[in-house]
Amino acid sequence: MQNQANQTDTQGRDPEMDEELADVLTTISVVSKRLAKKLTTLSQQEKEKGGKPDGQNE
């Protein structure tokens, strides 16, 4: 019965929409990786300058 449910889930799907969704998710992943690298770099720069972590400039 579970196998039948899986088959009907994919029958009405649009392959173009699936590809577009995959592209969007890939783009989000790439941008997230870039942001993580920038945050790491900024954090290291703050540590080298003796700044407070997490942007606490008080």
C-alpha angles and dihedrals in degrees: 000000000000090000091056091052091053092052094052091048091062100037096077096042122116111229091208091055090048090052092048091049090050090051092051092049091048090051091050089051093051093048091047091053091051092049091049091052091049092049091049091050092049091048091052091048091052091050091050091051092047093244124155118267123253095027095290101156098167 
